Amino acid sequence: MSIKTSFIIPHKGREEMLLETIQSIADLDTPKTEFEVIIVSQNDSVSELIQSYNKTLNLSVIYNNEERTISHSRNTGAKQAQGEYLAFLDADIQLAPDWLNIMLSELNKATDTVLTFGTQKPSSNANSIEKIRSYLASATSGNFTESAPGANLFLSRKIFDQAGGFPENLKTCEDIYFTNKVSKHGLLFHEPSAKFIHLGEDKSFIEMFKKEMWRGQSNVASLKGRNIPIREIPSFIVPFVVSIGIVLAPILFSLELYIALFVNLTFVLLPLSAYVIRLKKLVKKSVPLMYCAFFYSLYFPARAIGTVIGVRGAVATSSHK
């Protein structure tokens, strides 16, 4: 039987979560003869535990230079893939057993849908920050979108080739750029019944702050060569409005410029409140309001700092081809 789906998993660093990812693939309801697993590792080698999955899975490991981007690893895996469909997974994703069957069904029943991606759910012992992350990632579940996060993406080889693959010059935001290109060929659907757990999800506000700084570094570079949806514009503006306002507040207070302070706080609190209220509606009673407010009080400055850090690299980045 020919291979129908190729799982492509870029990997770098520790293997604990990668092993759980592979095991979740091995536990899929889909017959193992219908798919292959390609790991593109930026480590020098992989453990015998990973290699042992060759006994039950059609698994291969490709080694990539550690200086390459995650996009390069994904594109490298795609070049070797034999499947009609490509499933791009991060190396810390635990799929539900019916994930692949649902993806195949969804993509085949709707002729205008060209890419699907599953819905993240919190782990059984998730804390408040993990719940916040999971609910935010699932906000568009059941709807069509203009772009998608790269944790789990499912599309045909044909559409992948037409979209030109992932942008290898971006360190972050490559998934948004790539899926936005895919959307020019059809619809992207956020499948609500295909569940997964993000094993490497942030467990603390410090982890979240560092990750958003890192993600923000490609904000400007990711704007080149793609259409920017109106709904995405606030994500570039609000972090700076809130961050600048937070810095200005104590300065204006110390100078006794109370009217300016009031105006400044208004510009800070209005967008901040809007985001916090939206988040609270998503998480419902599972996360206290205080945590929702604290999340965005850190999230916006982290994004702003990351964007500033990445400006020099973004300016030096050539336009996408």
C-alpha contacts under 8 A as a table, 3 or more apart, distances in Angstrom:
res1	aa1	res2	aa2	distance
1	M	33	T	6.77
1	M	34	E	7.06
2	S	33	T	7.83
2	S	34	E	6.78
2	S	83	G	7.96
3	I	6	S	7.40
3	I	33	T	6.85
3	I	34	E	4.86
3	I	35	F	5.20
3	I	36	E	6.81
3	I	82	Q	6.40
3	I	83	G	5.09
3	I	84	E	7.31
4	K	34	E	5.19
4	K	35	F	5.66
4	K	82	Q	7.90
4	K	83	G	4.72
4	K	84	E	5.19
4	K	85	Y	6.18
5	T	34	E	6.50
5	T	35	F	4.62
5	T	36	E	6.52
5	T	82	Q	7.78
5	T	83	G	4.49
5	T	84	E	5.91
5	T	85	Y	4.63
5	T	86	L	5.73
5	T	87	A	6.93
6	S	35	F	5.61
6	S	36	E	4.95
6	S	37	V	5.94
6	S	38	I	7.11
6	S	81	A	5.83
6	S	82	Q	6.60
6	S	83	G	4.89
6	S	84	E	7.64
6	S	85	Y	6.24
6	S	86	L	4.98
6	S	87	A	5.98
7	F	35	F	7.33
7	F	36	E	6.09
7	F	37	V	4.69
7	F	38	I	5.91
7	F	86	L	6.12
7	F	87	A	4.66
7	F	88	F	5.94
7	F	89	L	7.03
8	I	37	V	6.24
8	I	38	I	4.90
8	I	39	I	6.04
8	I	40	V	7.39
8	I	74	R	6.64
8	I	77	G	5.82
8	I	78	A	7.01
8	I	81	A	7.94
8	I	86	L	7.16
8	I	87	A	6.08
8	I	88	F	4.93
8	I	89	L	6.22
9	I	37	V	7.72
9	I	38	I	6.22
9	I	39	I	4.82
9	I	40	V	6.07
9	I	74	R	7.18
9	I	77	G	7.79
9	I	88	F	6.18
9	I	89	L	5.18
9	I	90	D	5.79
9	I	91	A	5.86
10	P	39	I	5.94
10	P	40	V	4.71
10	P	41	S	6.01
10	P	42	Q	7.95
10	P	70	I	6.50
10	P	73	S	5.63
10	P	74	R	6.07
10	P	77	G	8.00
10	P	89	L	7.58
10	P	90	D	6.46
10	P	91	A	6.40
11	H	18	L	7.62
11	H	39	I	6.92
11	H	40	V	5.98
11	H	41	S	4.67
11	H	42	Q	6.17
11	H	43	N	7.76
11	H	90	D	7.58
11	H	91	A	5.70
12	K	41	S	5.79
12	K	42	Q	4.95
12	K	43	N	5.77
12	K	66	E	7.70
13	G	42	Q	7.65
13	G	43	N	6.50
14	R	17	M	7.57
14	R	18	L	7.82
15	E	18	L	4.97
15	E	19	L	6.06
16	E	19	L	5.42
16	E	20	E	6.76
17	M	20	E	5.00
17	M	21	T	6.20
17	M	91	A	6.62
17	M	92	D	4.97
17	M	93	I	7.65
17	M	199	L	6.66
17	M	200	G	7.38
18	L	21	T	4.93
18	L	22	I	6.25
18	L	91	A	4.87
18	L	92	D	5.61
18	L	93	I	7.85
19	L	22	I	5.16
19	L	23	Q	6.11
19	L	49	L	7.93
19	L	50	I	6.68
20	E	23	Q	4.99
20	E	24	S	6.18
20	E	92	D	7.40
20	E	93	I	7.69
20	E	94	Q	6.52
21	T	24	S	5.23
21	T	25	I	6.51
21	T	91	A	6.35
21	T	92	D	5.89
21	T	93	I	5.27
21	T	94	Q	5.06
21	T	95	L	7.26
22	I	25	I	5.08
22	I	26	A	6.25
23	Q	26	A	4.88
23	Q	27	D	6.19
24	S	27	D	4.99
24	S	28	L	6.51
24	S	94	Q	5.54
24	S	95	L	5.46
24	S	96	A	7.12
24	S	97	P	7.15
25	I	28	L	5.30
25	I	94	Q	7.99
25	I	95	L	6.78
25	I	97	P	7.74
26	A	32	K	7.50
26	A	56	T	7.57
26	A	57	L	6.91
27	D	97	P	5.97
28	L	31	P	7.74
28	L	95	L	7.93
28	L	96	A	7.28
28	L	97	P	4.20
28	L	98	D	6.21
28	L	99	W	7.35
28	L	100	L	7.27
29	D	97	P	5.42
29	D	98	D	5.75
29	D	100	L	7.95
29	D	101	N	7.42
30	T	34	E	7.27
30	T	98	D	7.57
30	T	100	L	6.84
30	T	101	N	6.39
31	P	34	E	5.74
31	P	35	F	7.76
32	K	35	F	5.80
32	K	36	E	7.75
32	K	56	T	7.95
32	K	57	L	6.50
32	K	58	N	7.70
33	T	36	E	7.80
33	T	58	N	7.73
35	F	58	N	7.26
35	F	83	G	7.20
36	E	57	L	7.01
36	E	58	N	4.86
36	E	59	L	5.95
36	E	83	G	7.65
37	V	57	L	7.37
37	V	58	N	6.13
37	V	59	L	4.67
37	V	60	S	6.40
38	I	59	L	5.92
38	I	60	S	5.08
38	I	61	V	5.88
38	I	62	I	7.31
38	I	77	G	6.34
38	I	81	A	7.42
39	I	59	L	7.71
39	I	60	S	6.33
39	I	61	V	4.78
39	I	62	I	6.11
39	I	77	G	7.34
40	V	61	V	5.92
40	V	62	I	4.70
40	V	63	Y	5.72
40	V	64	N	6.48
40	V	73	S	5.82
40	V	74	R	7.40
40	V	76	T	7.51
40	V	77	G	6.22
41	S	44	D	7.87
41	S	45	S	7.75
41	S	46	V	7.79
41	S	61	V	6.95
41	S	62	I	6.14
41	S	63	Y	4.99
41	S	64	N	5.94
41	S	73	S	7.83
42	Q	63	Y	5.85
42	Q	64	N	4.94
42	Q	65	N	5.73
42	Q	66	E	4.75
43	N	46	V	7.03
43	N	63	Y	7.19
43	N	64	N	7.80
43	N	66	E	6.97
44	D	63	Y	7.36
45	S	63	Y	7.76
46	V	50	I	6.57
46	V	51	Q	7.30
47	S	50	I	5.50
47	S	51	Q	6.52
48	E	51	Q	4.86
48	E	52	S	5.89
49	L	52	S	5.12
49	L	53	Y	7.11
50	I	53	Y	5.70
51	Q	54	N	5.83
51	Q	59	L	8.00
52	S	55	K	5.98
53	Y	56	T	5.51
53	Y	57	L	5.71
53	Y	59	L	6.86
54	N	57	L	5.11
54	N	58	N	5.99
54	N	59	L	5.41
54	N	60	S	7.76
62	I	77	G	7.52
64	N	68	R	7.26
64	N	73	S	6.72
65	N	68	R	5.66
68	R	72	H	6.15
68	R	73	S	7.28
69	T	72	H	5.27
69	T	73	S	6.67
69	T	168	E	6.12
69	T	169	N	7.26
69	T	170	L	7.14
69	T	171	K	5.80
70	I	73	S	5.04
70	I	74	R	6.25
70	I	168	E	7.54
70	I	171	K	7.13
71	S	74	R	5.06
71	S	75	N	6.10
71	S	166	F	5.13
71	S	167	P	6.01
71	S	168	E	4.88
71	S	169	N	7.96
71	S	170	L	7.56
71	S	171	K	7.93
71	S	174	E	6.78
72	H	75	N	5.13
72	H	76	T	5.96
72	H	166	F	7.33
72	H	167	P	7.81
72	H	168	E	5.20
73	S	76	T	5.02
73	S	77	G	6.22
74	R	77	G	5.17
74	R	78	A	6.21
74	R	88	F	7.44
74	R	166	F	7.29
75	N	78	A	4.96
75	N	79	K	6.30
75	N	165	G	6.22
75	N	166	F	6.48
76	T	79	K	5.29
76	T	80	Q	6.86
77	G	80	Q	5.40
77	G	81	A	6.18
78	A	81	A	4.96
78	A	86	L	7.47
81	A	86	L	7.80
83	G	86	L	6.55
83	G	157	R	7.38
84	E	156	S	5.98
84	E	157	R	5.54
84	E	158	K	7.87
85	Y	154	F	7.15
85	Y	155	L	5.71
85	Y	156	S	4.16
85	Y	157	R	5.28
86	L	153	L	7.95
86	L	154	F	5.82
86	L	155	L	5.56
86	L	156	S	5.83
86	L	157	R	5.99
87	A	152	N	6.91
87	A	153	L	5.59
87	A	154	F	4.54
87	A	155	L	6.74
88	F	150	G	7.32
88	F	151	A	7.39
88	F	152	N	5.56
88	F	153	L	5.08
88	F	154	F	6.52
89	L	93	I	6.77
89	L	150	G	7.18
89	L	151	A	5.41
89	L	152	N	4.63
89	L	153	L	6.71
90	D	93	I	5.95
90	D	150	G	7.20
90	D	151	A	5.02
90	D	152	N	6.76
92	D	198	H	6.07
92	D	199	L	5.12
92	D	200	G	5.53
93	I	151	A	7.13
93	I	152	N	7.85
93	I	196	F	6.60
93	I	197	I	5.86
93	I	198	H	4.94
93	I	199	L	5.78
93	I	200	G	7.75
94	Q	196	F	5.44
94	Q	197	I	5.08
94	Q	198	H	6.52
94	Q	199	L	6.74
95	L	99	W	6.19
95	L	195	K	6.50
95	L	196	F	4.50
95	L	197	I	6.66
96	A	99	W	5.34
96	A	194	A	7.02
96	A	195	K	5.53
96	A	196	F	5.64
97	P	100	L	7.69
98	D	101	N	5.42
98	D	102	I	6.16
98	D	194	A	6.97
99	W	102	I	5.36
99	W	103	M	6.25
99	W	118	G	7.64
99	W	194	A	4.84
99	W	195	K	6.52
99	W	196	F	7.87
100	L	103	M	5.02
100	L	104	L	6.14
100	L	194	A	7.94
101	N	104	L	5.29
101	N	105	S	6.15
102	I	105	S	5.10
102	I	106	E	6.04
102	I	193	S	7.46
102	I	194	A	6.17
103	M	106	E	5.21
103	M	107	L	6.13
103	M	116	T	6.66
103	M	117	F	7.65
103	M	154	F	6.92
103	M	191	E	7.86
103	M	194	A	7.17
104	L	107	L	5.36
104	L	108	N	6.11
105	S	108	N	5.29
105	S	109	K	6.03
106	E	109	K	5.44
106	E	110	A	6.52
106	E	116	T	7.54
106	E	191	E	7.95
107	L	110	A	5.89
107	L	111	T	7.40
107	L	113	T	6.12
107	L	114	V	6.63
107	L	115	L	6.99
107	L	116	T	6.87
107	L	155	L	7.65
108	N	111	T	6.67
110	A	113	T	5.48
111	T	114	V	7.66
112	D	186	G	5.49
112	D	187	L	5.98
113	T	116	T	7.54
113	T	186	G	5.61
113	T	187	L	4.43
113	T	188	L	5.95
113	T	189	F	6.83
114	V	155	L	6.08
114	V	156	S	7.30
114	V	159	I	6.98
114	V	182	V	7.58
114	V	183	S	7.75
114	V	185	H	7.07
114	V	186	G	5.33
114	V	187	L	5.62
114	V	188	L	6.16
115	L	153	L	7.05
115	L	154	F	5.63
115	L	155	L	4.66
115	L	156	S	7.70
115	L	182	V	7.62
115	L	186	G	7.94
115	L	187	L	6.74
115	L	188	L	4.84
115	L	189	F	6.40
116	T	153	L	6.22
116	T	154	F	5.28
116	T	155	L	6.66
116	T	188	L	5.71
116	T	189	F	4.80
116	T	190	H	5.86
116	T	191	E	6.37
117	F	148	A	7.51
117	F	152	N	5.70
117	F	153	L	4.90
117	F	154	F	6.02
117	F	188	L	8.00
117	F	189	F	6.61
117	F	190	H	5.22
117	F	191	E	5.85
117	F	194	A	7.82
118	G	152	N	6.52
118	G	153	L	7.66
118	G	190	H	6.03
118	G	191	E	5.06
118	G	192	P	6.43
118	G	193	S	7.31
118	G	194	A	4.78
118	G	195	K	5.61
118	G	196	F	6.76
119	T	137	A	7.57
119	T	138	S	5.63
119	T	141	S	6.27
119	T	190	H	6.88
119	T	191	E	6.29
119	T	192	P	5.42
119	T	193	S	7.11
119	T	194	A	5.99
119	T	195	K	4.95
119	T	196	F	6.28
120	Q	134	S	5.72
120	Q	135	Y	7.64
120	Q	137	A	6.49
120	Q	138	S	5.91
120	Q	195	K	5.82
120	Q	196	F	5.05
120	Q	197	I	5.60
120	Q	198	H	6.82
121	K	134	S	5.73
121	K	135	Y	7.43
121	K	138	S	7.74
121	K	195	K	6.59
121	K	196	F	6.14
121	K	197	I	5.48
121	K	198	H	7.74
122	P	125	N	7.93
122	P	126	A	5.80
122	P	130	E	6.62
122	P	131	K	5.67
122	P	134	S	5.69
122	P	197	I	6.21
122	P	198	H	7.62
123	S	126	A	5.10
123	S	197	I	6.19
123	S	198	H	7.91
123	S	199	L	7.80
126	A	129	I	7.95
126	A	130	E	5.64
126	A	131	K	6.14
127	N	130	E	5.49
127	N	131	K	6.22
127	N	203	K	6.87
128	S	131	K	5.08
128	S	132	I	6.15
128	S	286	S	7.61
128	S	287	V	5.64
128	S	291	Y	7.27
129	I	132	I	5.05
129	I	133	R	6.24
129	I	202	D	6.71
129	I	203	K	5.90
129	I	204	S	6.21
129	I	205	F	6.90
129	I	291	Y	7.86
129	I	295	F	7.81
130	E	133	R	5.11
130	E	134	S	6.09
130	E	201	E	6.12
130	E	202	D	5.82
130	E	203	K	5.67
131	K	134	S	5.05
131	K	135	Y	6.08
131	K	283	V	7.35
131	K	286	S	7.66
131	K	287	V	7.38
132	I	135	Y	5.33
132	I	136	L	6.11
132	I	279	L	7.66
132	I	283	V	6.64
132	I	287	V	7.42
132	I	292	C	7.62
133	R	136	L	5.25
133	R	137	A	6.14
133	R	201	E	7.41
133	R	202	D	7.58
134	S	137	A	5.14
134	S	138	S	6.24
135	Y	138	S	4.99
135	Y	139	A	6.09
135	Y	282	L	6.17
135	Y	283	V	6.18
136	L	139	A	5.17
136	L	279	L	7.26
136	L	282	L	7.32
137	A	140	T	7.62
138	S	141	S	5.21
139	A	282	L	7.20
140	T	143	N	5.60
140	T	144	F	7.60
140	T	145	T	7.30
140	T	190	H	6.55
141	S	190	H	4.94
141	S	191	E	6.10
141	S	192	P	5.16
142	G	189	F	7.20
142	G	190	H	5.45
142	G	191	E	5.57
142	G	192	P	5.13
143	N	189	F	6.00
143	N	190	H	5.66
143	N	191	E	7.65
144	F	187	L	6.60
144	F	188	L	5.43
144	F	189	F	4.48
144	F	190	H	6.15
145	T	148	A	7.07
145	T	187	L	7.42
145	T	188	L	5.50
145	T	189	F	6.29
145	T	190	H	7.14
146	E	179	T	7.52
146	E	180	N	5.95
146	E	183	S	6.14
146	E	187	L	7.77
146	E	188	L	6.63
146	E	229	P	7.58
147	S	175	D	7.94
147	S	176	I	5.40
147	S	177	Y	7.60
147	S	179	T	4.95
147	S	180	N	4.87
147	S	183	S	7.11
147	S	188	L	7.15
148	A	153	L	7.95
148	A	175	D	6.72
148	A	176	I	5.80
148	A	179	T	5.93
148	A	180	N	7.82
148	A	188	L	7.77
149	P	152	N	7.48
149	P	153	L	7.91
149	P	175	D	5.65
149	P	176	I	6.21
150	G	153	L	6.04
150	G	175	D	4.96
150	G	176	I	7.62
151	A	198	H	7.95
155	L	159	I	6.78
155	L	160	F	6.94
156	S	159	I	5.40
156	S	160	F	6.33
157	R	160	F	5.05
157	R	161	D	6.21
158	K	161	D	5.32
158	K	162	Q	6.27
159	I	162	Q	4.94
159	I	163	A	6.09
159	I	182	V	7.05
159	I	185	H	7.36
160	F	163	A	5.21
160	F	164	G	6.41
160	F	165	G	5.86
160	F	182	V	7.39
161	D	164	G	5.10
161	D	165	G	6.25
162	Q	165	G	7.97
162	Q	182	V	7.97
163	A	178	F	7.39
163	A	181	K	5.70
163	A	182	V	5.38
163	A	185	H	7.89
165	G	178	F	6.89
166	F	174	E	6.46
166	F	175	D	7.31
166	F	177	Y	7.78
166	F	178	F	5.36
167	P	170	L	6.03
167	P	174	E	6.01
167	P	177	Y	7.40
167	P	178	F	6.82
167	P	320	H	7.07
168	E	171	K	7.75
168	E	174	E	7.85
169	N	317	T	7.12
170	L	173	C	6.91
170	L	174	E	5.75
170	L	218	S	6.44
170	L	221	A	7.21
170	L	222	S	7.30
171	K	174	E	6.95
171	K	217	Q	7.94
171	K	218	S	6.51
172	T	175	D	7.74
172	T	214	W	7.62
172	T	215	R	5.49
172	T	216	G	7.74
172	T	217	Q	7.16
172	T	218	S	5.42
172	T	219	N	7.99
173	C	176	I	5.37
173	C	177	Y	6.41
173	C	215	R	6.83
173	C	218	S	6.11
173	C	219	N	6.90
173	C	222	S	6.22
174	E	177	Y	5.13
174	E	178	F	6.01
174	E	222	S	7.24
175	D	178	F	5.14
175	D	179	T	6.00
176	I	179	T	5.38
176	I	180	N	5.97
176	I	222	S	7.97
177	Y	180	N	5.22
177	Y	181	K	6.47
177	Y	222	S	6.23
177	Y	226	R	7.11
178	F	181	K	5.18
178	F	182	V	6.38
179	T	182	V	4.76
179	T	183	S	6.16
180	N	183	S	5.09
180	N	184	K	7.06
180	N	226	R	7.19
180	N	227	N	7.87
181	K	184	K	5.58
181	K	185	H	7.72
181	K	226	R	7.33
182	V	185	H	5.60
182	V	186	G	7.05
183	S	186	G	5.19
183	S	187	L	5.69
183	S	188	L	6.31
191	E	194	A	5.88
192	P	195	K	7.15
198	H	201	E	5.41
202	D	205	F	7.57
202	D	207	E	5.71
202	D	208	M	5.71
203	K	207	E	6.86
203	K	208	M	7.80
204	S	207	E	5.32
204	S	208	M	6.39
205	F	208	M	4.91
205	F	209	F	6.06
205	F	295	F	7.20
205	F	298	L	7.76
206	I	209	F	5.09
206	I	210	K	6.30
207	E	210	K	5.30
207	E	211	K	6.14
208	M	211	K	5.15
208	M	212	E	6.13
208	M	299	Y	7.49
209	F	212	E	5.33
209	F	213	M	6.28
209	F	298	L	6.36
209	F	299	Y	6.22
209	F	302	A	5.53
210	K	213	M	5.19
210	K	214	W	6.33
210	K	302	A	7.20
211	K	214	W	5.03
211	K	215	R	6.12
212	E	215	R	4.89
212	E	216	G	5.90
212	E	299	Y	6.73
212	E	302	A	5.53
212	E	303	R	5.46
212	E	306	G	7.07
213	M	216	G	5.19
213	M	217	Q	6.75
213	M	302	A	4.77
213	M	303	R	5.31
213	M	304	A	7.60
213	M	305	I	6.16
213	M	306	G	4.05
213	M	307	T	7.47
214	W	217	Q	5.63
214	W	306	G	5.91
215	R	218	S	6.43
215	R	219	N	7.42
215	R	303	R	7.39
215	R	306	G	6.89
216	G	219	N	5.19
216	G	302	A	7.66
216	G	303	R	4.98
216	G	304	A	7.02
216	G	305	I	7.47
216	G	306	G	4.27
216	G	307	T	4.63
216	G	310	G	7.15
217	Q	220	V	7.59
217	Q	306	G	4.73
217	Q	307	T	4.76
217	Q	308	V	7.25
217	Q	309	I	6.05
217	Q	310	G	3.93
217	Q	311	V	7.13
217	Q	314	A	7.93
218	S	221	A	5.16
218	S	222	S	5.86
218	S	307	T	6.91
218	S	310	G	6.01
218	S	311	V	7.97
218	S	314	A	6.58
219	N	222	S	5.37
219	N	223	L	6.90
219	N	236	F	7.76
219	N	307	T	5.92
219	N	310	G	7.61
220	V	223	L	5.48
220	V	224	K	7.55
220	V	307	T	7.00
220	V	310	G	7.57
220	V	311	V	6.61
220	V	314	A	5.83
221	A	224	K	5.84
221	A	311	V	7.93
221	A	313	G	7.89
221	A	314	A	4.49
221	A	315	V	7.22
221	A	317	T	6.75
222	S	225	G	7.99
222	S	226	R	7.95
223	L	226	R	6.18
223	L	227	N	7.79
223	L	228	I	7.10
224	K	319	S	6.20
224	K	320	H	6.87
225	G	319	S	6.69
225	G	320	H	5.96
225	G	321	K	7.98
228	I	232	E	6.65
228	I	233	I	7.25
229	P	232	E	5.36
229	P	233	I	6.99
230	I	233	I	5.48
231	R	234	P	6.76
232	E	235	S	5.57
232	E	236	F	7.36
233	I	236	F	5.57
233	I	237	I	6.67
234	P	237	I	5.02
234	P	238	V	5.50
235	S	238	V	5.87
235	S	239	P	6.84
236	F	239	P	6.52
236	F	240	F	7.63
237	I	240	F	5.71
237	I	241	V	6.43
238	V	241	V	4.98
238	V	242	V	6.02
238	V	271	P	6.86
238	V	300	F	7.26
239	P	242	V	5.39
239	P	243	S	5.94
239	P	299	Y	7.84
239	P	300	F	4.17
239	P	301	P	6.01
239	P	303	R	6.21
239	P	304	A	5.38
240	F	243	S	5.04
240	F	244	I	5.81
240	F	300	F	7.27
240	F	301	P	7.27
240	F	304	A	5.56
241	V	244	I	5.49
241	V	245	G	6.04
241	V	267	F	7.14
241	V	268	V	6.51
242	V	245	G	5.09
242	V	246	I	6.14
242	V	267	F	7.46
242	V	268	V	4.84
242	V	269	L	7.84
242	V	271	P	7.81
242	V	272	L	7.17
242	V	300	F	6.70
242	V	301	P	7.36
243	S	246	I	5.16
243	S	247	V	6.43
243	S	300	F	6.53
243	S	301	P	5.06
243	S	304	A	7.08
244	I	247	V	5.19
244	I	248	L	6.10
245	G	248	L	5.05
245	G	249	A	6.02
245	G	264	N	5.87
245	G	265	L	6.70
245	G	267	F	7.31
245	G	268	V	5.69
246	I	249	A	5.46
246	I	250	P	7.73
246	I	268	V	7.33
247	V	250	P	6.74
247	V	251	I	7.31
248	L	251	I	5.20
248	L	252	L	6.06
248	L	264	N	7.59
249	A	252	L	5.34
249	A	253	F	6.17
249	A	261	L	6.05
249	A	264	N	6.94
249	A	265	L	7.07
250	P	253	F	4.98
250	P	254	S	6.06
251	I	254	S	5.22
251	I	255	L	6.31
252	L	255	L	5.12
252	L	256	E	6.15
252	L	257	L	5.25
252	L	258	Y	6.97
252	L	260	A	6.92
252	L	261	L	5.58
253	F	256	E	4.95
253	F	257	L	6.09
253	F	258	Y	6.46
253	F	261	L	6.50
254	S	257	L	7.77
257	L	260	A	5.52
257	L	261	L	6.09
258	Y	261	L	4.77
258	Y	262	F	6.06
259	I	262	F	5.08
259	I	263	V	6.34
260	A	263	V	5.11
260	A	264	N	5.98
261	L	264	N	4.97
261	L	265	L	6.06
262	F	265	L	5.21
262	F	266	T	6.16
263	V	266	T	5.08
263	V	267	F	6.43
264	N	267	F	5.28
264	N	268	V	6.38
265	L	268	V	4.90
265	L	269	L	5.84
266	T	269	L	5.23
266	T	270	L	5.91
267	F	270	L	5.78
267	F	271	P	7.10
268	V	271	P	6.32
268	V	272	L	6.22
269	L	272	L	4.97
269	L	273	S	5.60
270	L	273	S	5.29
270	L	274	A	6.27
271	P	274	A	5.03
271	P	275	Y	6.32
272	L	275	Y	5.34
272	L	276	V	6.18
272	L	293	A	7.87
272	L	296	Y	7.05
272	L	297	S	7.73
273	S	276	V	5.01
273	S	277	I	5.96
273	S	293	A	7.88
274	A	277	I	5.30
274	A	278	R	6.22
275	Y	278	R	5.14
275	Y	279	L	6.15
275	Y	296	Y	7.54
276	V	279	L	5.06
276	V	280	K	6.09
276	V	289	L	7.84
276	V	292	C	5.72
276	V	293	A	5.60
276	V	296	Y	7.02
277	I	280	K	5.07
277	I	281	K	6.29
278	R	281	K	5.25
278	R	282	L	6.52
279	L	282	L	5.06
279	L	283	V	6.28
279	L	292	C	6.58
280	K	283	V	5.24
280	K	284	K	5.59
280	K	287	V	7.55
280	K	288	P	7.94
280	K	289	L	6.38
280	K	292	C	6.51
281	K	284	K	5.18
283	V	286	S	5.65
283	V	287	V	5.98
284	K	287	V	6.81
285	K	288	P	6.75
287	V	291	Y	6.74
287	V	292	C	7.27
288	P	291	Y	5.56
288	P	292	C	6.77
289	L	292	C	5.06
289	L	293	A	6.33
290	M	293	A	5.22
290	M	294	F	6.16
291	Y	294	F	5.00
291	Y	295	F	5.94
292	C	295	F	5.14
292	C	296	Y	6.70
293	A	296	Y	5.58
293	A	297	S	6.18
294	F	297	S	4.94
294	F	298	L	6.39
295	F	298	L	5.53
295	F	299	Y	5.90
296	Y	299	Y	4.59
296	Y	300	F	5.86
297	S	300	F	6.18
297	S	301	P	7.16
298	L	301	P	5.67
298	L	302	A	6.19
299	Y	302	A	5.24
299	Y	303	R	6.23
300	F	303	R	5.16
300	F	304	A	6.19
301	P	304	A	5.02
301	P	305	I	6.04
302	A	305	I	5.22
302	A	306	G	6.09
303	R	306	G	5.14
303	R	307	T	6.10
304	A	307	T	5.16
304	A	308	V	6.31
305	I	308	V	5.22
305	I	309	I	6.20
306	G	309	I	5.07
306	G	310	G	6.12
307	T	310	G	5.09
307	T	311	V	6.16
308	V	311	V	5.29
309	I	312	R	7.06
310	G	313	G	5.29
310	G	314	A	5.93
311	V	314	A	4.89
311	V	315	V	6.01
312	R	315	V	5.25
312	R	316	A	6.34
313	G	316	A	5.07
313	G	317	T	6.12
314	A	317	T	5.06
315	V	318	S	7.95
